[in-house]
């Protein structure tokens, strides 16, 4: 069983930065894909970025360039660096993982609020 725990959300001013971290319990080698989704109030959950086992990213194109995703296999961690944040980035951010059996796992979510 895979468990995901997010860290690092909070309140930030427009133009600021935040780094989200996701701790992945279980065998990291069992993870096929991991990454981040987000859900803004009144909207559906949407892709931010995921990364496969060979570290190839899959992006929501509008976020590429402001956000960076990477995995640390030694620490069983997945990270999301968010720069030049905008009020439209306000959402609950969820860590996501899919194993080789195509089962999906979600973290509990962490709130990111971009406001002055």
N, C-alpha and C positions, 0 to 999 in steps of 0.2 A: 504493500500500500504506500502511496506517495502522499506526503503532506506538505503543504506550502504555507509559509508564513511571511507576510510582507512587513517591511519596516520603511520609515522615512517620509511618510506623508506629512502634510501640515499646511500652514498658511504662508503664502509668499506673495510679494508684490509683483505686479506686471513687470516683465523684463528680467525677473529673477530666475534662480535655478534651484532645482531639487534633485536629489539622487534617491531613487527607490531601490530597495534591496529585497530579495526574496530568498529565503532559506528553503532548500529542498531536502526533505528527509527521505530516506530510502536510497536505493542504489541509483546514483546519477547516471550510470551507464544504461539503466533501464528507461531513461527518458529519451524519447525520439525528438520531441519538440518542446520548447519552453519559451515563455515570454510574457507579454503584458497585453491586457485588454483594459478598456475603461468604459464607464457608464456615467453619463451626465444626467442630471435630473430631467425626467420626462422623456429620455431618449433610450434607444436600445444600446445594449453593450456592443462595443466596436473594437476592432483590432487596433492596437498601437504598433506592436512589432513582436514577432516571434523569431526564434533561431533554432535551426535543426542541429542534429548531433555533430555536424561538420562545421558548425558556426556560420552557416549561410543564413542571412537575415531575410525576413519577409516583412515588408513595411506597409503601413498606411502611408501612402505617398506624400500626403500633405504634412506629415510630421518628420519626414526624412530631412536631415540637416539641422534640425533643432534638437532632436532626441537621439540618443545613442544607446544601443543595447549590447550587452556582452554577458558571457557565461564564464564562471570560474569553476572548472571541473575539480580542482583540488579542494575547494571550500564548499562545493555543492551549492553555489549561489548563482542567482541571475540578477542582473542589475539593469536599471534604466536611468540614464542621466538625462534630465530635462532642462534645456536652456531656453532663454528668451521666452519665458512662459507668458501666456496670454490668458485673459479671463475665460476664453472659450475652452481652455484646457482644464477648467474646474470639473472634477469628476471623482468618482471612486475608481481607483486603479486596482485591478485584480491580477495577481500572478496566475499563470496558466501553465499546465504541463500535459503532455500526451505521451503515453508510453508506447512501446512497440506492439502492444496488443490493441492499440487505438483507444484505450480508455483515457478519459479526460479528467483532470483534477483542477480544482480552483482553490485559491487562497480566500481568506475572509474579506479581503479588500482593505485599502487604505485611502483615506480621504485626502485629496489635493485641492486646495482652494487658492485661486489666484485672484487677489483683490487688493485694492489700495485702501 
